[in-house]
Amino acid sequence: MKNKRFYSVVNFLLLCGAIVVSCKRDNYNIPSSTDKTKPLPPSNIRVLNFKGGAYVIYDLPKTENTLYVKADYVINDSTGASRQAKTSYYTDTTIVEGFAAAKSYPVTLKTVTRANIESDPVTVIVNPDTPAYVSVARSLKLEPTFGGVNANTRNPSGQGITIVYLYDDPAQGKYVIREQKYFDALHINYAIRGFDTLPKRFGAYVTDRWGNKSAVTLATIKPVFEQLLDKSKFSPYDLPSDIPTQGGYSKNRIWDNVINSSNFWHSQFTPVLNPAPAKPYVISFGIGQFVRLSRFVLYQRQGFEYWGDGCFEIFSIWGSAADAPRNAVLPEYASEGALIGDWVNLGNFRFPNPPSGNAPSNLTTADRQWWEGGVNFEMPAGTPKVKFIRVAVSKTWGNREGAYLTEMTLYGGN
């Protein structure tokens, strides 16, 4: 009997709860106020303009029935594209953005009450500064690079934009979109490759997240010859001044085309080296071919300590044309072209900061994707042909006594 009474009480409470929920759902769309009084519009309006937008500041009408302020505006006179912003009564500022040009635009403001009653409109004029996509397009240059074309430009505001590449495709007899990529970096170098050395016609334009598009920059480009070096010809070349390798994390992993979080070369970390290894931390290997390096793609350790720990920050590439180059203790820093024994400094490099401009402690998703996609480094012009490579790391991002690397892909030509 006690159990039956218990379950009867529980069922009664559940039924009551269902009735309450049902009532709430039935009344969900009913306005929260029955006051049909027409509100006054925002007053004492001020404007603070910024790149591509403006802050519209105002005083709300002195009534407890105000729910939000609505702003309607056209962002692009050519396309007629428009936007609407709704701002809660908890604030006195509406942000209007996405404007296509640095010019005057009308913005219509209305107060809206809890009963969904709108005020008369009031119009304010905003004068946004030059939008980011326009600034980026103005400094955009298309230049020849190894195997293709490079878009070089500046993005002073660091706002997100997309560069769209066009290619005059002979098979289609017209310009077609070849590739596009999003950036929020301050300085942008964006290359597309895979072309022969015959002259090609390319174009590029800049767009933003509101659909605004810049004029197209056109150029006829003759790509510089290069080819992907055959990694099957690479081999370890151990020298006495190289930093010891940790067992199981061999040099071969640098050229095995396996790029993931568990496959990388690592200098010795156990047992701890005593004395501590001297800088630079050097690894050497043969490339099995006699070529002039054009560029390389560096893949830092994946999914672990972005811009930290033993990841390369400052490093140099040395090369040798000898058939069996002798050991040489490399300096921590040396000028490009410096000769030490059989080895010549082919170039000095610094791994870039996060493209977003943020600190390594505050990375964006785009920063991590950029890191994991590999980073291109171009060799200086006039680099001599070599058969062997030494990578000398002068500084890691985390100042670790040692270093690691996932993959290194080399390109070159005659």
N, C-alpha and C positions, 0 to 999 in steps of 0.2 A: 504493500500500500504506500509506503514511504517513497519507493522508486517511482510509482505511478504519479504521485503528487508532484514529485520533483520534475519529471518530464513534462507534466502539464504546465507547470509554471514556466519552464524554459520555452516551451512552444508558444505560450501566451506572449512572453517578452519578445521573441523573434517576430511574431505577428505584428506587434506594436511597432517594432523597428522598421519592418517592411512598409507599414502604413506611413510612417514619418518620412522614409526615403522616397516613397511614391509621391507624397505631397510636395516634397522639395523639388523633385524632378518636374512635376506638373507645373510648378510656378517658376521654373528656371528662367524662362524668357520674359517674364513679366517685369516691366521697368521697376527699379528700386525706389521710384518716387512717383506720386500721382500729381505732383505740382506742375501744372502746364504753363507756368509763367515763363514768358520769353526772356532769356538772360541778356545782359549787356555784353557787348563784345570786349575783347582784351583792350587795354588802354595803356597810355604812356609807353609806346613801343620803341625799342632801341635795337640796333643791329650791329653785330660784330662779324665782319666778313673774314673768311679764311679761304684756302685754296680749294676751289670747287664747291664752296658752300658758305653757310652763314649761321650764326647763332641769333635767333630772334628772341629778345627779352621783352617781357610785358608785365603789366599788373593785371591780376585776375579780378573780376567783379566781386564785390564783397557780399557773397551769398554762399550759404552752405550747400546749395543744390548743384554747384558746378562739378562736373565729372572729368572733363578733359577739354583741351584746346586742339582744334583740327586745323592743319595747314595744308592747302592745296596749291600746287605750283607746277609749271611746265619747265622741264630741265633742258630741253633741246628744241629750239625753234624749227630746225630742219625736219626732224622726224615727228615732232609733236608729242614726244614722250613726256609723261607727267608722273608725279608722285604725290603721295599723301602721307603726312606725319600726324600722329595722334600723341599728345603729351598729357600725362596725368596732372591733376590739379595739385599734386604734391610739389611740383616744380614750376618755376616761372620762365623757363627757357625751352624753346623748340629748336631742334637742329634740322635745317634744310640743306640737302647736299645732292651731289650728282649732276650739277650744272655743267653744260658742255663748253662754256666759254667764259672769259672774263668780261662780263657786260651786265647791264641791268636786267633784273627779272622781277616781276610782280609775284608776291606771295599773299594769298587770301587766308585770313584767320577768322575762325568762328569759335565761340564758346558753346559747349554742348553740356546739357544738364543730365541729371540722373534719369529724367523722364524722356531723354532723347530729343529734347527741344533745342534747336539751334538758334544762336543769336544772328543778328544782321552781320553781313561780312564786313571786314575792315581789311584794306589792302596796304601792304608795306612793300617798299622796293629794296631788294638786296643787290649788292654788287660783288659777287664772289671774285676772289683772286684767281689767277691762271690755274686751271685744274692740273693735277699731276700728269695725266696722260698727254696733255699738250706740251708741258715742260720736257717730258721724256722724249717725245717725238722731235722736238726742236734740236736736241743734241744728238739724235740718232745718226750713226754713220755705219755704212756697210762696207766691210773691208775684206780682202782676200785672206784666207787662212788655209792651213793644211787640210786638203780634201774638201774644202767648201768655203763658206762665207761666215763672217762674224759680225754680229750687231753689237756695237759699242755705244753706250750712252750713260747718262747720269740721271738719278732720280732723287733730287735734293730733299724732297719731303718724306721719302721712304714709304709713301702710300702704295697700296697694291695695284699693279697694272699687269697687263698681258701683252707680250710682243707676239705678233702673228707674222710668220714668214710666208711669202708668196714665191712661187717658182714658175717661170715661163716654160711650161712642160711641152716639148715638141710633139709628144704623142697626142695631146689634147688641143694643141694650137692656141693655148690661152694660159693666163696666169691662174694657178690653183693654189690653195692653201697647202703648204708642205708640212708645216709644224707650228706649234704655238706653245708658249710656256708662261706661267705666272711668276712674277717677281715682286718682292717688297724690299729689295736691297737698295742701298744708296748708289752703288756703282754696278753696272750690268755689262757683262760680256756673255753673249749668247751665240754660240756657233752651231751650224748644222753642217754635217759632213757626208761623205760617201759619194762624192762627185769626181769625175775625171778632170784633167787639166785644161780642157777646152773652155772657151769663154761661155759663161752662163748668165742669164738675166734673172735677177732676184728683186724682190720687193719686200718691204716690211712696214707694218703700221702698228700703232699702239691703241689699245682699248682698255676700258675700265669696267668695273662691275655693274655700272648703270647702262652699258651698251653704247657709250660714246666712242667714236672712232676718229683717229687722226688721219691726216692725209698720208698717202703711201710714199715712202722713200724708195726710189728705184736706183739700181746700179747694175752695171755689167761687170761680172767678177770672173777672173781666171784663177780657179783654185790652185793652190800649191800642191805639188805631187807629194804623196806619202802612201805608205802601206803599213798595215798592222804587222808587227814583227812576230814571227813564228815562235811561240813560247816553247814548243817541243824541242827547240834547239838550245834553250837556256839550261844552265847547269851551275851548281854551287862552285865557288872558287874561294876557298878558305885561306885567309892570310893571318899571320900572327897578331896583327894589330886590330883585327876584327873583334867586336864584342862577342863573347861566347853565346851560343844558342841554347835555349832550354830544350832538353830532350823531349821529343814528340811534337815540337813546334818548329820544324825545320824550315830552312830557306825555301825549299821547293814549294811550300804553300803560297809563296808570293806570286808564283806564275802558274798555278794549277787551275785557274779559271773557276775556282769554288769561292763564292763570296757569301758567307753567312757568319753568324755570331760565334761559331765554334771553330772556324778554320782560319788560322793566321800564324805568321811567324812571331816568335817572342824571344827576346834576349833572356839570358839565364836569370832566374829569380830564386831558385832553390837548388843547392844551398846558396845563401847570399854571397855574392862576390866580395872578397876581402883581400886587398883594398877595393873600394868602390870603383867601378869602371870610369875611366877618364873620358871626357868629351873630346871630340864627337864620338857618338856610338855608330860604328861603321859595320856595314855588311857588304860583301863583294860577291859578284857572280858573273859568269860568262853569258853572252847573248848568242854565241854560235854563228854570227854573221858580221860582216864588216859594213857598217852603215852609219849614216849621219842621222842622229836623232832629231825628230821634228817636235814631238811632244810626248807627254805621258799622262796616264790617268792614274791617280792615286786613290786607293780605297782604304780608308782608315778602318780600325776595328769596328765591327758592326754591333749596334745595340748596346754599347757599353761605354760610359764615360765620354760622351761627345765633347770635344774640345777640352779634354782633361787627361789625367793620368799619364800613360806612356804614348799618347798620340802625337805624331809629328807636328811641331809648330815651325821651327826654323831648321832648314836642312840644305845640303848641297849634293849635286850629282857630279861625280868624277868619272873619267873614262880613260881607257888606254887602248892604243892600237897595237901593242906588243902581242906576240903569240903566247908569252907566258910572263905577264908583268910581275915585277918583284914587289915585295912588301914595302910600304912607306907609311910612316906615321903621319896622318893628315892633321892639319891644324883645325882648331875649332872654327875659325873664320879665315877665308882667303878670297882674293878677288877673282872674278871670272877670268879664265885663261891662265891662271897661276899654274906653274909646273913644279911638281915634286916627284923626283925619280921618273918612273914610267907613267905617272898619272897627271892628267890635266883637269882643272876645274871647268866643267862644262856649264855650270850655272848655279846660282844661289836662289833659294826659294823660301817663301813663307806661306804656310797654309792659311787661307783667309779666315777672318772673323766670321761669325754667323751672318749670313746675308741679310737678315732682318735688321741688323744693327743692334740687336739686343745683346746683353751679356750672356756668356755661356750658362749662367745659372738661371736664365729666363728664356729658354729656346722656344721657338714656335715649331709647329708641325712641319712647316715648309723648310725650316732650318735642318731638321732631322732627315727629311726626305732628300734634301740637297746633299748632305753628308753621305748618306747611304748610296746615292747614285754615282758616286765617284767624282773627283774633281780634276779638271784638265789643267795642265801646266805646259806652256809652250817654251821650247828651248830657245835661247838667244840665236840671232842670225849668225851664220858663219861657223856654227858648231862643227868641229872636226869629226871625221869618221872614227869609230871605235869598235872594239871587239869585247871589251869587258867594262863593267859598271861597278862603281862603289857608291853607296848611299851613305852620307855622313850626316847624322842628326846632331845638331848643336843644342837644340832646346826642345823639350816636349811641353805640351800644354799644362801638364800637372807637375812639371819639374821632377819627374821620376828618374831614378838612377837606372836607366834602361829604356827600352822602347819596344813597340810592336807594330805590325803592319799586316793587313789582310791580303792585298793584291796590288800589283803594279803592272799596268799594260803599256807597252812602248810602241811608238810609231816612228817611222823614219823613211829615208829615201837615199838616193845616190848623191 
